[in-house]
């Protein structure tokens, strides 16, 4: 039996406040690509995430990557405001405890990016 595909690569919208609106936009982008690819995650999956955020020059200086990472992990779990117990959006991953490695970077966007960043979720490789 072939291994289940666990790699999902998505172009994500640039960060714009308010943060819960960005979480919803991010979630919509990821869920759309997840439906197309057929990739799904179970609670037993150990994952790693790669993120490249594109921001204008002033945002690169002022935004902390840890805050954007929190937004992204919450969006992947289906959280965009409301109760922490009940997801407000369909979850992409069951729980962020499954994430064992994260690489996140921020930079000014190259012209061809149209401001869209990159998010990749895949099986943890050791």
DSSP file (Angstrom, degrees, kcal/mol; ACC not computed):
  #  RESIDUE AA STRUCTURE BP1 BP2  ACC     N-H-->O    O-->H-N    N-H-->O    O-->H-N    TCO  KAPPA ALPHA  PHI   PSI    X-CA   Y-CA   Z-CA
    1    1 A X              0   0    0      0, 0.0     3,-0.1     0, 0.0     2,-0.1   0.000 360.0 360.0 360.0 133.3    0.0    0.0    0.0
    2    2 A X        -     0   0    0      1,-0.1     2,-0.1     3,-0.0     3,-0.1  -0.352 360.0-100.1 -71.6 150.1    1.4    3.4   -1.0
    3    3 A X        -     0   0    0      1,-0.1     2,-0.2    -2,-0.1    -1,-0.1  -0.402  41.2-104.8 -67.5 146.9    2.1    6.0    1.7
    4    4 A X        -     0   0    0      1,-0.1     2,-0.2    -2,-0.1    -1,-0.1  -0.538  37.5-110.1 -71.3 134.2   -0.5    8.7    2.1
    5    5 A X        +     0   0    0     -2,-0.2    35,-0.6     1,-0.1    -1,-0.1  -0.498  41.8 169.2 -67.6 130.4    0.5   12.0    0.7
    6    6 A X        +     0   0    0     -2,-0.2     2,-0.5    33,-0.1    -1,-0.1   0.317  39.7 104.5-125.2   5.5    1.2   14.6    3.4
    7    7 A X        +     0   0    0    115,-0.2     2,-0.4   113,-0.1   115,-0.2  -0.801  40.8 176.1 -97.1 127.5    2.9   17.5    1.6
    8    8 A X  E     -A  121   0A   0    113,-3.0   113,-2.6    -2,-0.5     2,-0.5  -0.987   7.2-171.4-130.3 120.8    0.7   20.5    1.0
    9    9 A X  E     +A  120   0A   0     -2,-0.4     2,-0.4   111,-0.2   111,-0.2  -0.956  12.7 174.2-116.3 130.1    2.2   23.7   -0.6
   10   10 A X  E     -A  119   0A   0    109,-2.9   109,-2.3    -2,-0.5     2,-0.5  -0.983  32.7-131.3-137.8 141.0    0.1   26.8   -0.7
   11   11 A X  E     -A  118   0A   0     -2,-0.4     2,-0.3   107,-0.2   107,-0.2  -0.832  36.5-156.5 -86.3 130.7    0.5   30.5   -1.7
   12   12 A X  E     -A  117   0A   0    105,-1.6   105,-2.5    -2,-0.5    14,-0.1  -0.824  16.2-104.3-115.7 150.5   -0.8   32.5    1.2
   13   13 A X        -     0   0    0     -2,-0.3   103,-0.1   103,-0.2     3,-0.1  -0.301  44.2 -97.1 -68.3 152.7   -2.1   36.1    1.3
   14   14 A X        -     0   0    0      1,-0.1     2,-0.2    39,-0.1    -1,-0.1  -0.357  50.1 -91.5 -65.7 150.3    0.0   38.9    2.7
   15   15 A X        +     0   0    0     39,-0.4     2,-0.3    -3,-0.1    -1,-0.1  -0.435  53.3 165.6 -66.2 132.5   -0.6   39.8    6.3
   16   16 A X        -     0   0    0     -2,-0.2     6,-0.3     2,-0.2     5,-0.1  -0.965  34.2 -85.5-144.8 130.6   -3.2   42.5    6.8
   17   17 A X  S    S+     0   0    0     -2,-0.3     2,-0.1     4,-0.1     0, 0.0  -0.366  95.3  70.4 -68.8 158.4   -4.9   43.4   10.1
   18   18 A X  S >> S-     0   0    0     -2,-0.0     4,-1.8     0, 0.0     3,-0.6   0.519  73.7-146.4 -74.2 152.1   -7.2   42.6   11.7
   19   19 A X  H 3> S+     0   0    0      1,-0.2     4,-2.4     2,-0.2     5,-0.1   0.822  93.3  54.5 -63.0 -35.3   -5.5   39.3   12.5
   20   20 A X  H 3> S+     0   0    0      2,-0.2     4,-1.9     1,-0.2    -1,-0.2   0.841 107.1  52.2 -69.9 -30.2   -8.7   37.2   12.6
   21   21 A X  H <> S+     0   0    0     -3,-0.6     4,-2.2     2,-0.2    -1,-0.2   0.900 110.4  48.4 -67.3 -40.2   -9.6   38.4    9.1
   22   22 A X  H  X S+     0   0    0     -4,-1.8     4,-2.9    -6,-0.3     5,-0.2   0.898 108.4  54.1 -66.3 -39.0   -6.1   37.3    7.9
   23   23 A X  H  X S+     0   0    0     -4,-2.4     4,-2.7     1,-0.2    -1,-0.2   0.915 109.2  48.5 -59.5 -42.0   -6.5   34.0    9.7
   24   24 A X  H  X S+     0   0    0     -4,-1.9     4,-2.4     2,-0.2    -2,-0.2   0.913 112.8  47.2 -65.0 -42.2   -9.8   33.4    7.8
   25   25 A X  H  X S+     0   0    0     -4,-2.2     4,-2.0     2,-0.2    -2,-0.2   0.912 113.7  48.3 -65.1 -42.2   -8.2   34.4    4.4
   26   26 A X  H  X S+     0   0    0     -4,-2.9     4,-2.4     2,-0.2    -2,-0.2   0.932 111.3  50.1 -61.8 -47.4   -5.2   32.1    5.2
   27   27 A X  H  X S+     0   0    0     -4,-2.7     4,-3.1    -5,-0.2     5,-0.3   0.909 108.4  52.6 -58.8 -44.2   -7.5   29.2    6.1
   28   28 A X  H  X S+     0   0    0     -4,-2.4     4,-2.1     1,-0.2    -1,-0.2   0.904 109.9  48.9 -60.2 -41.9   -9.5   29.6    2.9
   29   29 A X  H  X S+     0   0    0     -4,-2.0     4,-1.9     2,-0.2    -1,-0.2   0.925 114.9  43.9 -63.1 -45.2   -6.4   29.5    0.8
   30   30 A X  H  X S+     0   0    0     -4,-2.4     4,-2.5     2,-0.2    -2,-0.2   0.920 113.5  49.9 -68.7 -43.9   -5.1   26.4    2.6
   31   31 A X  H  X S+     0   0    0     -4,-3.1     4,-2.4     2,-0.2    -1,-0.2   0.883 108.8  53.5 -63.0 -38.1   -8.4   24.6    2.6
   32   32 A X  H  X S+     0   0    0     -4,-2.1     4,-1.8    -5,-0.3    -1,-0.2   0.941 113.0  42.6 -60.9 -47.7   -8.9   25.3   -1.2
   33   33 A X  H  X S+     0   0    0     -4,-1.9     4,-2.6     1,-0.2     6,-0.3   0.856 111.2  56.1 -68.5 -34.1   -5.5   23.7   -1.9
   34   34 A X  H  X S+     0   0    0     -4,-2.5     4,-2.3     2,-0.2     5,-0.5   0.914 107.2  49.0 -63.6 -42.3   -6.2   20.9    0.5
   35   35 A X  H  < S+     0   0    0     -4,-2.4    -1,-0.2     1,-0.2    -2,-0.2   0.915 113.0  47.8 -62.6 -42.0   -9.4   20.0   -1.4
   36   36 A X  H  < S+     0   0    0     -4,-1.8    -2,-0.2     1,-0.2    -1,-0.2   0.913 118.8  38.8 -64.5 -43.6   -7.6   20.1   -4.7
   37   37 A X  H  < S-     0   0    0     -4,-2.6    -2,-0.2    -5,-0.1    -1,-0.2   0.739  96.1-135.2 -82.9 -23.8   -4.6   17.9   -3.5
   38   38 A X     <  +     0   0    0     -4,-2.3     2,-0.3     1,-0.3    -3,-0.1   0.556  51.7 149.0  78.7   6.6   -6.6   15.5   -1.4
   39   39 A X        +     0   0    0     -5,-0.5     2,-0.3    -6,-0.3    -1,-0.3  -0.559  18.7 173.6 -75.0 134.7   -4.0   15.8    1.4
   40   40 A X        -     0   0    0    -35,-0.6     2,-0.4    -2,-0.3    53,-0.1  -0.979  20.4-137.7-140.1 156.3   -5.4   15.3    4.9
   41   41 A X        -     0   0    0     51,-0.6     2,-0.3    -2,-0.3    53,-0.1  -0.904   9.5-157.7-119.5 141.5   -3.8   15.1    8.3
   42   42 A X    >   -     0   0    0     -2,-0.4     3,-1.8    51,-0.1    52,-0.1  -0.725  35.6-105.2-110.4 163.1   -4.6   12.8   11.2
   43   43 A X  T 3  S+     0   0    0      1,-0.3    -1,-0.0    -2,-0.3    50,-0.0   0.750 118.4  57.4 -60.6 -24.6   -3.8   13.3   14.9
   44   44 A X  T 3  S+     0   0    0      2,-0.1    -1,-0.3    54,-0.0     2,-0.2   0.577  81.9 108.3 -84.3  -9.2   -0.9   10.8   14.8
   45   45 A X    <   -     0   0    0     -3,-1.8     2,-0.5     1,-0.0    -4,-0.0  -0.497  60.5-147.2 -71.8 133.1    0.9   12.7   12.0
   46   46 A X        -     0   0    0     -2,-0.2    78,-2.8    78,-0.1     2,-0.3  -0.905  28.4-169.3 -99.3 126.0    4.2   14.4   12.9
   47   47 A X  E     -cB  99 123A   0     51,-3.1    53,-3.0    -2,-0.5    54,-1.0  -0.769  24.5-158.8-122.5 157.2    4.5   17.5   10.8
   48   48 A X  E     -cB 101 122A   0     74,-2.6    74,-2.2    -2,-0.3     2,-0.4  -0.978  15.7-154.3-129.0 149.2    7.0   20.3    9.9
   49   49 A X  E     -cB 102 121A   0     52,-2.4    54,-2.3    -2,-0.3     2,-0.4  -0.976   6.3-164.1-128.5 134.1    6.0   23.6    8.4
   50   50 A X  E     -cB 103 120A   0     70,-2.5    70,-2.6    -2,-0.4     2,-0.4  -0.970  14.6-176.9-115.5 133.3    7.9   26.0    6.2
   51   51 A X  E     -cB 104 119A   0     52,-2.9    54,-1.7    -2,-0.4     2,-0.5  -0.994  15.9-176.0-135.1 132.6    6.7   29.6    5.9
   52   52 A X  E     -cB 105 118A   0     66,-2.5    66,-2.3    -2,-0.4     2,-0.5  -0.963  14.1-165.3-126.2 114.3    7.9   32.6    3.9
   53   53 A X  E     -c  106   0A   0     52,-3.0    54,-2.0    -2,-0.5     2,-0.5  -0.846   6.2-152.7-100.4 130.6    6.0   35.8    4.5
   54   54 A X  E     +c  107   0A   0     -2,-0.5   -39,-0.4    61,-0.3     2,-0.3  -0.900  24.6 163.8-103.6 130.6    6.3   38.7    2.1
   55   55 A X        -     0   0    0     52,-2.5    54,-0.4    -2,-0.5    60,-0.1  -0.954  41.2 -97.3-140.2 156.0    5.8   42.2    3.6
   56   56 A X     >  -     0   0    0     -2,-0.3     4,-2.3    52,-0.2     3,-0.4  -0.283  52.1 -93.4 -68.7 168.0    6.6   45.7    2.5
   57   57 A X  H  > S+     0   0    0      1,-0.3     4,-1.3     2,-0.2     5,-0.1   0.845 124.7  47.6 -56.3 -41.6    9.8   47.2    4.0
   58   58 A X  H  > S+     0   0    0      1,-0.2     4,-1.8     2,-0.2    -1,-0.3   0.882 112.4  49.6 -70.0 -35.8    8.1   48.9    7.0
   59   59 A X  H  > S+     0   0    0     -3,-0.4     4,-2.6     2,-0.2    -2,-0.2   0.866 104.4  58.6 -69.9 -35.8    6.2   45.7    7.9
   60   60 A X  H  < S+     0   0    0     -4,-2.3    -1,-0.2     1,-0.2    -2,-0.2   0.899 111.7  42.2 -58.0 -39.9    9.3   43.6    7.7
   61   61 A X  H  < S+     0   0    0     -4,-1.3    -1,-0.2    -5,-0.2    -2,-0.2   0.859 121.3  39.0 -75.0 -36.5   10.9   45.8   10.3
   62   62 A X  H  < S+     0   0    0     -4,-1.8     2,-0.4    -5,-0.1    -2,-0.2   0.725  96.1  83.8 -93.4 -22.3    7.8   46.1   12.6
   63   63 A X     <  -     0   0    0     -4,-2.6     2,-0.4    -5,-0.1    43,-0.0  -0.687  66.9-141.4 -89.9 133.0    6.2   42.6   12.6
   64   64 A X    >>  -     0   0    0     -2,-0.4     4,-1.5     1,-0.1     3,-0.6  -0.761   9.6-141.3 -86.7 132.1    7.5   39.8   14.9
   65   65 A X  H 3> S+     0   0    0     -2,-0.4     4,-2.7     1,-0.2     5,-0.2   0.810  99.1  63.7 -65.6 -27.5    7.5   36.4   13.2
   66   66 A X  H 3> S+     0   0    0      1,-0.2     4,-2.0     2,-0.2    -1,-0.2   0.871 102.3  49.4 -65.7 -34.1    6.3   34.8   16.4
   67   67 A X  H <> S+     0   0    0     -3,-0.6     4,-1.9     2,-0.2    -1,-0.2   0.913 113.0  46.0 -68.9 -41.9    3.0   36.7   16.2
   68   68 A X  H  X S+     0   0    0     -4,-1.5     4,-2.4     2,-0.2    -2,-0.2   0.882 110.4  54.5 -68.1 -36.7    2.5   35.7   12.6
   69   69 A X  H  X S+     0   0    0     -4,-2.7     4,-3.0     2,-0.2     5,-0.3   0.926 106.6  51.2 -61.6 -43.9    3.4   32.1   13.4
   70   70 A X  H  X S+     0   0    0     -4,-2.0     4,-2.4     1,-0.2    -1,-0.2   0.917 110.2  50.0 -58.1 -44.1    0.8   32.0   16.1
   71   71 A X  H  X S+     0   0    0     -4,-1.9     4,-2.5     2,-0.2    -1,-0.2   0.918 112.4  47.2 -59.8 -43.8   -1.8   33.4   13.6
   72   72 A X  H  X S+     0   0    0     -4,-2.4     4,-2.5     2,-0.2    -2,-0.2   0.938 112.7  47.0 -66.7 -47.5   -0.8   30.7   11.1
   73   73 A X  H  X S+     0   0    0     -4,-3.0     4,-1.2     1,-0.2    -1,-0.2   0.898 113.4  49.6 -62.8 -39.2   -0.9   27.8   13.6
   74   74 A X  H  <>S+     0   0    0     -4,-2.4     5,-3.2    -5,-0.3     4,-0.4   0.924 110.6  49.9 -64.1 -43.4   -4.3   29.0   14.9
   75   75 A X  H ><5S+     0   0    0     -4,-2.5     3,-1.3     1,-0.2    17,-0.2   0.902 107.3  54.2 -61.9 -40.2   -5.7   29.3   11.4
   76   76 A X  H 3<5S+     0   0    0     -4,-2.5    16,-3.0     1,-0.3    17,-2.3   0.791 109.2  49.0 -64.9 -26.7   -4.5   25.7   10.6
   77   77 A X  T 3<5S-     0   0    0     -4,-1.2    -1,-0.3    -3,-0.4    14,-0.2   0.458 124.9-103.8 -89.0  -2.1   -6.4   24.5   13.6
   78   78 A X  T < 5S+     0   0    0     -3,-1.3    11,-2.2    -4,-0.4    10,-2.0   0.697  74.5 139.8  89.7  20.7   -9.5   26.3   12.6
   79   79 A X      < +     0   0    0     -5,-3.2    -1,-0.3     8,-0.2    -2,-0.1  -0.874   7.9 144.9-105.8 123.4   -9.2   29.2   15.1
   80   80 A X  S    S-     0   0    0      1,-0.8     2,-0.1    -2,-0.6    -1,-0.1  -0.391  76.1 -47.7-147.7  62.0  -10.1   32.7   14.1
   81   81 A X  S    S+     0   0    0      1,-0.2    -1,-0.8     2,-0.0     7,-0.2  -0.252  99.9  70.6  93.9 172.3  -11.6   34.2   17.1
   82   82 A X  S    S-     0   0    0     -3,-0.1    -1,-0.2    -2,-0.1     6,-0.1  -0.355  93.6  -2.5  79.4-161.5  -14.3   32.8   19.4
   83   83 A X        -     0   0    0      1,-0.1     5,-0.1     3,-0.1    -2,-0.0  -0.324  52.0-144.0 -66.9 141.0  -13.9   29.9   21.8
   84   84 A X  S    S+     0   0    0      1,-0.2    -1,-0.1     3,-0.1     3,-0.1   0.729 101.2  56.8 -74.6 -21.3  -10.6   28.0   21.9
   85   85 A X  S    S+     0   0    0      1,-0.2     2,-0.6     2,-0.0    -1,-0.2   0.840 106.7  49.1 -78.2 -33.3  -12.5   24.8   22.4
   86   86 A X  S    S-     0   0    0      2,-0.0    -1,-0.2    -8,-0.0    -3,-0.1  -0.929  85.4-129.3-113.6 117.9  -14.7   25.1   19.3
   87   87 A X        -     0   0    0     -2,-0.6    -8,-0.2     1,-0.1    -9,-0.1  -0.349   7.8-157.3 -61.1 141.9  -13.0   25.8   15.9
   88   88 A X  S    S+     0   0    0    -10,-2.0     2,-0.3    -7,-0.2    -9,-0.2   0.563  80.6  36.7 -93.4 -11.1  -14.6   28.7   14.0
   89   89 A X  S    S-     0   0    0    -11,-2.2     2,-0.3   -12,-0.1    -9,-0.0  -0.888 103.8 -83.9-131.7 161.2  -13.2   27.3   10.7
   90   90 A X        -     0   0    0     -2,-0.3   -12,-0.2     1,-0.1     2,-0.2  -0.533  54.0-120.9 -64.7 130.6  -12.7   23.8    9.4
   91   91 A X        -     0   0    0     -2,-0.3   -14,-0.2   -14,-0.2     3,-0.1  -0.475  21.2-165.6 -75.6 144.9   -9.3   22.6   10.7
   92   92 A X  S    S+     0   0    0    -16,-3.0   -51,-0.6     1,-0.3     2,-0.4   0.818  86.1  26.1 -90.1 -43.9   -6.5   21.7    8.3
   93   93 A X  S    S-     0   0    0    -17,-2.3    -1,-0.3   -20,-0.1     3,-0.1  -0.948  80.5-131.4-117.7 143.8   -4.5   20.0   11.1
   94   94 A X  S    S-     0   0    0     -2,-0.4     2,-0.3     1,-0.2    -1,-0.1   0.889  85.5  -5.4 -61.3 -39.4   -6.2   18.5   14.2
   95   95 A X    >   -     0   0    0     -3,-0.1     3,-1.7     1,-0.0    -1,-0.2  -0.984  57.1-128.9-157.8 141.6   -3.8   20.1   16.7
   96   96 A X  G >  S+     0   0    0     -2,-0.3     3,-1.4     1,-0.3   -49,-0.1   0.564  99.2  82.9 -73.6  -4.3   -0.6   22.2   16.5
   97   97 A X  G 3  S+     0   0    0      1,-0.2    -1,-0.3     3,-0.0   -54,-0.0   0.734  81.4  66.9 -63.2 -20.4    1.0   19.8   19.0
   98   98 A X  G <  S+     0   0    0     -3,-1.7   -51,-3.1   -52,-0.1     2,-0.7   0.635  78.6  95.0 -73.3 -14.9    1.7   17.7   15.8
   99   99 A X  E <   +c   47   0A   0     -3,-1.4   -51,-0.2   -53,-0.2     3,-0.1  -0.709  42.6 166.3 -86.6 116.0    4.1   20.4   14.6
  100  100 A X  E     +     0   0A   0    -53,-3.0     2,-0.4    -2,-0.7   -52,-0.2   0.633  64.8  29.0-103.0 -20.3    7.6   19.4   15.5
  101  101 A X  E     -c   48   0A   0    -54,-1.0   -52,-2.4     2,-0.0     2,-0.4  -0.998  59.5-178.3-146.0 138.3    9.6   21.8   13.3
  102  102 A X  E     -c   49   0A   0     -2,-0.4     2,-0.5   -54,-0.2   -52,-0.2  -0.999   7.3-172.2-136.2 134.0    8.9   25.2   11.9
  103  103 A X  E     +c   50   0A   0    -54,-2.3   -52,-2.9    -2,-0.4     2,-0.4  -0.992  18.2 173.0-121.1 121.7   11.0   27.4    9.7
  104  104 A X  E     +c   51   0A   0     -2,-0.5     2,-0.3   -54,-0.2   -52,-0.2  -0.989   4.2 170.7-131.9 137.8    9.6   30.9    9.2
  105  105 A X  E     -c   52   0A   0    -54,-1.7   -52,-3.0    -2,-0.4     2,-0.4  -0.983  16.4-152.6-142.5 155.6   11.1   33.9    7.5
  106  106 A X  E     +c   53   0A   0     -2,-0.3     2,-0.3   -54,-0.2   -52,-0.2  -0.962  25.9 147.2-126.8 146.2    9.9   37.3    6.4
  107  107 A X  E     -c   54   0A   0    -54,-2.0   -52,-2.5    -2,-0.4     2,-0.2  -0.973  52.1 -75.9-162.8 170.4   11.2   39.5    3.6
  108  108 A X        -     0   0    0     -2,-0.3     2,-0.2   -54,-0.2   -52,-0.2  -0.516  61.4-102.3 -71.3 146.6   10.3   42.0    1.0
  109  109 A X        -     0   0    0    -54,-0.4     2,-0.1    -2,-0.2    -1,-0.1  -0.479  25.5-126.4 -76.5 138.7    8.4   40.4   -1.9
  110  110 A X    >   -     0   0    0     -2,-0.2     3,-1.8     1,-0.1     5,-0.5  -0.492  33.7-106.9 -71.9 156.0   10.0   39.7   -5.2
  111  111 A X  G >  S+     0   0    0      1,-0.3     3,-0.9     2,-0.2    -1,-0.1   0.844 117.1  54.9 -56.1 -37.5    8.1   41.2   -8.1
  112  112 A X  G 3  S+     0   0    0      1,-0.2    -1,-0.3     2,-0.1    -3,-0.0   0.619  93.1  72.7 -73.8 -10.7    6.8   37.9   -9.4
  113  113 A X  G X  S-     0   0    0     -3,-1.8     3,-2.1     1,-0.1    -1,-0.2   0.717  84.3-145.9 -77.6 -20.1    5.2   36.9   -6.0
  114  114 A X  T <   -     0   0    0     -3,-0.9     3,-0.1    -4,-0.4    -3,-0.1   0.766  69.2 -66.3  55.2  25.5    2.3   39.4   -6.2
  115  115 A X  T 3  S+     0   0    0     -5,-0.5     2,-0.4     1,-0.3   -61,-0.3   0.403 101.7 138.0  81.3  -3.4    2.8   39.7   -2.4
  116  116 A X    <   -     0   0    0     -3,-2.1    -1,-0.3  -103,-0.1  -103,-0.2  -0.631  39.7-152.1 -81.6 128.6    1.7   36.1   -1.9
  117  117 A X  E     -A   12   0A   0   -105,-2.5  -105,-1.6    -2,-0.4     2,-0.4  -0.099  14.2-109.1 -85.5-171.3    3.8   34.1    0.6
  118  118 A X  E     -AB  11  52A   0    -66,-2.3   -66,-2.5  -107,-0.2     2,-0.4  -0.967  25.4-178.2-126.9 139.4    4.5   30.4    0.8
  119  119 A X  E     -AB  10  51A   0   -109,-2.3  -109,-2.9    -2,-0.4     2,-0.4  -0.989   5.0-177.7-135.3 126.8    3.3   27.8    3.3
  120  120 A X  E     -AB   9  50A   0    -70,-2.6   -70,-2.5    -2,-0.4     2,-0.4  -0.993   5.0-172.3-127.4 129.1    4.4   24.2    3.1
  121  121 A X  E     +AB   8  49A   0   -113,-2.6  -113,-3.0    -2,-0.4     2,-0.3  -0.971  22.1 153.1-115.8 132.2    3.2   21.4    5.5
  122  122 A X  E     - B   0  48A   0    -74,-2.2   -74,-2.6    -2,-0.4  -115,-0.2  -0.961  49.1 -73.2-151.8 168.6    4.8   18.0    5.3
  123  123 A X  E     - B   0  47A   0     -2,-0.3   -76,-0.3   -76,-0.2     2,-0.2  -0.400  61.2-100.3 -62.3 139.3    5.7   14.9    7.2
  124  124 A X        -     0   0    0    -78,-2.8     2,-0.5    -2,-0.1    -1,-0.1  -0.435  37.1-157.1 -62.7 128.8    8.5   15.5    9.7
  125  125 A X              0   0    0     -2,-0.2    -1,-0.0     1,-0.1    -3,-0.0  -0.947 360.0 360.0-110.8 130.6   11.7   14.2    8.3
  126  126 A X              0   0    0     -2,-0.5    -1,-0.1     0, 0.0    -2,-0.0   0.377 360.0 360.0-110.2 360.0   14.4   13.3   10.8
